[in-house]
Amino acid sequence: MARVIDFNSDLGESFGAYKLGDDEAILAAVTSANIACGYHAGDPAVMRRTLALCKERSVAPGAHPGYPDLLGFGRRAMAVSPDDVYNYVLYQLGALNGLAVAAGMRLQHVKPHGALYNQAEIDMRLAEAIAAAVKTFDPELILLVPANSAMAAAGRTAGLRVAAEVFADRAYTPEGRLVDRRLPGALITDPQEAAARVVEMVERGTVTAVDGSKLTIAADSVCVHGDSPTAVSFAVAVRQALSERGIAIRPLREWLR
């Protein structure tokens, strides 16, 4: 059986009069969309339009909840309690799901955003709060997170389906975490390099860290960040590379068990 992979992007991150990313072009390449829920980005109109575009292109929609930090785009670490995180995630799921139901759609997954994602990757208390919120809201939702993270462990313990995510446009530390965006070499800037790295991660389960070491990595879904100026070219290059290798590209809900 051919290898199957999901291809996702963080979308719906415009806000009011401010446009971020080319969602329509990226949606032509991906199979799943992580839609901002109004805390770090997005607003009701943007959320509704992004859902409509997903429906039009048969892309599976998911929630992308983050910290309440529009000014910092949700990428600033916050000192919050697990109870706060539970409430933040539950609230954002309700907001996006209300619009999805009105459009005749069902959410596929949940992927935390930015600093919330990074902190909960290693903080089990925050990870458990995220998993609890998802399970309370809809235990059929898939939790999209790094394979060996606290979030993955918390999701499995909660009885959720967990999908392992890797990144096409980000570098990895020797410990298997994303390199801090503020550090040199954190971003992969060449679409062809990104595509080659993705193929390696999907086919071999390995990736080269910033220090040159080889890491073992699990991949159910590949992410390209939608807010990058090169996001469209990255999405096209990655999709083409995967297709050329005979790797089937399908949304998680169609094959993840």
Phi, psi and omega per residue, in radians:
M1 nan 2.376 -3.120
A2 -1.140 2.578 3.073
R3 -1.112 2.431 -3.140
V4 -2.046 2.457 3.127
I5 -2.479 2.581 2.979
D6 -1.656 2.664 3.140
F7 -2.258 2.002 -3.046
N8 -2.109 2.847 3.062
S9 -2.589 2.600 3.091
D10 -1.469 1.990 -2.988
L11 -2.272 -3.140 -3.140
G12 1.155 0.576 -3.040
E13 -1.764 0.207 2.975
S14 -1.300 2.903 -3.111
F15 -2.673 2.062 3.126
G16 1.004 -2.161 -3.118
A17 -1.435 -0.057 -3.037
Y18 -1.746 2.122 -3.097
K19 -1.794 2.283 3.139
L20 -2.258 2.110 3.087
G21 1.408 2.878 3.107
D22 -1.948 1.370 -3.042
D23 -1.042 -0.698 -3.088
E24 -1.067 -0.749 -3.134
A25 -1.199 -0.719 -3.128
I26 -1.170 -0.619 -3.132
L27 -1.154 -0.246 3.068
A28 -1.341 -0.264 -3.074
A29 -1.909 -0.547 -3.003
V30 -1.610 2.933 3.108
T31 -1.971 -0.276 3.107
S32 -2.408 2.549 -3.129
A33 -2.184 2.265 3.046
N34 -1.671 1.900 -2.969
I35 -1.739 2.157 3.107
A36 -1.007 2.470 -2.992
C37 -1.927 0.344 3.024
G38 1.723 -0.122 3.139
Y39 -1.583 -0.971 3.116
H40 -1.606 -0.351 -3.113
A41 -3.006 2.994 3.124
G42 1.450 2.810 3.050
D43 -2.630 3.010 -3.071
P44 -0.960 -0.694 -3.129
A45 -1.177 -0.744 3.137
V46 -1.160 -0.752 3.126
M47 -1.048 -0.792 -3.112
R48 -1.135 -0.727 -3.140
R49 -1.179 -0.694 3.141
T50 -1.116 -0.714 3.066
L51 -1.068 -0.728 3.134
A52 -1.095 -0.704 3.112
L53 -1.146 -0.685 3.101
C54 -1.081 -0.774 -3.135
K55 -1.099 -0.725 -3.137
E56 -1.094 -0.621 -3.055
R57 -1.803 0.126 3.141
S58 1.019 0.672 3.064
V59 -1.695 2.338 -3.094
A60 -1.334 2.175 -3.113
P61 -1.512 2.532 3.051
G62 -2.444 2.842 -3.137
A63 -1.571 2.481 -3.130
H64 -2.165 1.230 -3.071
P65 -1.316 2.497 3.126
G66 -2.423 -2.980 3.071
Y67 -1.276 2.693 3.085
P68 -1.309 1.425 -2.961
D69 -2.616 1.186 3.126
L70 -1.071 -0.689 -3.108
L71 -1.111 -0.647 -3.111
G72 -1.729 0.133 3.141
F73 0.987 0.489 3.085
G74 1.217 0.211 -3.089
R75 -1.790 0.163 3.080
R76 -1.797 2.239 3.131
A77 -1.082 2.456 3.134
M78 -2.208 2.522 3.086
A79 -1.569 1.654 -3.092
V80 -2.243 2.751 -3.140
S81 -1.472 2.787 3.038
P82 -0.995 -0.611 3.119
D83 -1.119 -0.696 3.069
D84 -1.062 -0.817 -3.117
V85 -1.073 -0.759 3.089
Y86 -0.976 -0.833 -3.129
N87 -1.142 -0.740 3.142
Y88 -1.029 -0.839 -3.081
V89 -1.179 -0.791 3.139
L90 -1.058 -0.746 -3.138
Y91 -1.082 -0.794 -3.093
Q92 -1.228 -0.626 3.056
L93 -1.076 -0.727 3.130
G94 -1.100 -0.690 -3.121
A95 -1.124 -0.886 -3.104
L96 -1.212 -0.695 -3.118
N97 -1.117 -0.626 3.104
G98 -1.029 -0.754 3.111
L99 -1.227 -0.620 3.120
A100 -1.145 -0.787 3.128
V101 -1.064 -0.715 3.123
A102 -1.095 -0.479 3.141
A103 -1.610 0.058 -3.134
G104 1.305 0.562 -3.079
M105 -2.142 2.816 3.062
R106 -2.200 2.380 3.124
L107 -1.217 2.508 -3.136
Q108 -1.664 -0.693 -2.933
H109 -2.674 3.024 3.033
V110 -2.309 2.263 3.052
K111 -2.291 1.971 3.099
P112 -1.050 2.721 -3.062
H113 -1.897 2.579 2.864
G114 0.874 -2.194 -3.075
A115 -1.119 -0.590 3.085
L116 -1.088 -0.772 3.098
Y117 -1.045 -0.846 -3.073
N118 -1.170 -0.730 -3.125
Q119 -1.224 -0.742 -3.124
A120 -1.284 -0.221 3.078
E121 -1.099 -0.558 -3.087
I122 -2.093 -0.218 -3.109
D123 -1.750 1.834 -3.045
M124 -1.114 -0.583 -3.137
R125 -1.111 -0.744 3.094
L126 -1.206 -0.685 3.128
A127 -1.066 -0.759 3.135
E128 -1.150 -0.597 3.103
A129 -1.148 -0.712 3.105
I130 -1.110 -0.861 -3.124
A131 -1.059 -0.692 3.138
A132 -1.135 -0.708 3.127
A133 -1.123 -0.748 3.136
V134 -1.113 -0.808 -3.121
K135 -1.109 -0.710 3.119
T136 -1.080 -0.721 -3.072
F137 -1.282 -0.887 -3.132
D138 -2.846 1.806 -3.101
P139 -1.166 -0.129 3.085
E140 -1.477 -0.206 3.135
L141 -1.188 2.527 3.088
I142 -1.566 2.396 3.067
L143 -1.684 2.049 -3.070
L144 -1.774 1.892 -2.977
V145 -2.678 2.949 3.073
P146 -1.085 2.535 -3.005
A147 -1.023 -0.806 -3.015
N148 -1.780 0.470 -3.073
S149 -1.568 2.887 3.008
A150 -1.057 -0.609 3.136
M151 -1.115 -0.690 3.115
A152 -1.121 -0.767 3.129
A153 -1.118 -0.761 3.141
A154 -1.136 -0.680 3.122
G155 -1.116 -0.782 3.125
R156 -1.128 -0.727 3.114
T157 -1.068 -0.620 3.136
A158 -1.348 -0.119 3.136
G159 1.523 0.261 3.124
L160 -1.495 2.704 2.922
R161 -1.318 2.328 -3.094
V162 -2.075 2.251 3.084
A163 -1.908 2.336 -3.132
A164 -1.491 2.206 -3.088
E165 -1.889 2.445 2.992
V166 -2.197 2.840 -3.039
F167 -2.044 2.295 3.120
A168 -1.357 -0.532 -2.957
D169 -1.952 0.271 -3.134
R170 -2.246 2.554 3.085
A171 -1.534 2.736 -3.112
Y172 -1.977 2.532 3.029
T173 -1.381 2.904 3.079
P174 -1.064 -0.357 3.117
E175 -1.496 -0.061 3.105
G176 1.578 0.184 3.097
R177 -1.743 2.871 3.093
L178 -1.242 2.421 3.071
V179 -1.175 2.359 3.122
D180 -0.921 2.293 -3.108
R181 -0.992 -0.417 -3.111
R182 -1.378 -0.147 -3.067
L183 -1.714 2.612 3.096
P184 -1.041 2.462 3.088
G185 1.391 0.133 -3.105
A186 -1.205 -0.551 -3.068
L187 -1.857 2.389 2.983
I188 -1.475 2.133 -3.010
T189 -1.869 -0.194 -3.124
D190 -1.792 2.060 -3.115
P191 -0.993 -0.649 -3.122
Q192 -1.241 -0.637 3.050
E193 -1.120 -0.751 3.122
A194 -1.051 -0.776 -3.120
A195 -1.090 -0.746 3.132
A196 -1.120 -0.693 3.105
R197 -1.123 -0.702 3.134
V198 -1.113 -0.792 3.122
V199 -1.025 -0.739 3.115
E200 -1.097 -0.757 -3.122
M201 -1.125 -0.692 -3.092
V202 -1.328 -0.784 -3.051
E203 -1.427 -0.713 -3.030
R204 -1.847 -0.292 -3.095
G205 1.243 0.513 3.124
T206 -2.364 2.796 3.044
V207 -2.656 2.625 3.128
T208 -1.545 2.172 3.111
A209 -1.377 2.999 -3.079
V210 -1.116 -0.385 3.124
D211 -1.606 0.094 3.123
G212 1.600 -0.111 -3.141
S213 -1.353 2.745 3.115
K214 -1.692 2.284 3.116
L215 -1.918 2.553 2.966
T216 -1.521 2.296 -3.046
I217 -2.491 2.464 3.119
A218 -1.774 2.449 -3.071
A219 -2.378 1.964 2.926
D220 -1.796 -0.460 -3.096
S221 -2.540 2.474 3.123
V222 -1.924 2.334 -3.127
C223 -1.920 2.409 2.894
V224 -2.099 2.203 -3.130
H225 -1.223 2.235 -3.065
G226 -1.323 -0.285 -3.079
D227 -1.513 -0.109 -3.136
S228 -1.282 2.490 3.098
P229 -1.065 -0.430 -3.120
T230 -1.780 0.258 -3.025
A231 -1.005 -0.748 -3.085
V232 -1.146 -0.813 3.139
S233 -1.108 -0.629 3.082
F234 -1.127 -0.806 -3.105
A235 -1.071 -0.758 -3.138
V236 -1.128 -0.794 -3.105
A237 -1.126 -0.740 -3.136
V238 -1.156 -0.807 -3.136
R239 -1.051 -0.762 -3.127
Q240 -1.111 -0.761 -3.127
A241 -1.102 -0.738 3.130
L242 -1.142 -0.753 -3.140
S243 -1.111 -0.705 -3.139
E244 -1.122 -0.464 3.117
R245 -1.546 0.062 3.109
G246 1.327 0.360 3.141
I247 -1.535 2.148 -3.136
A248 -1.264 2.377 -3.102
I249 -2.022 1.875 -3.056
R250 -2.473 2.629 3.123
P251 -1.108 2.626 -3.068
L252 -0.943 -0.694 -3.045
R253 -1.093 -0.307 -3.107
E254 -1.482 -0.315 -3.045
W255 -2.514 -0.330 -3.104
L256 -1.255 2.284 -3.137
R257 -1.887 nan nan
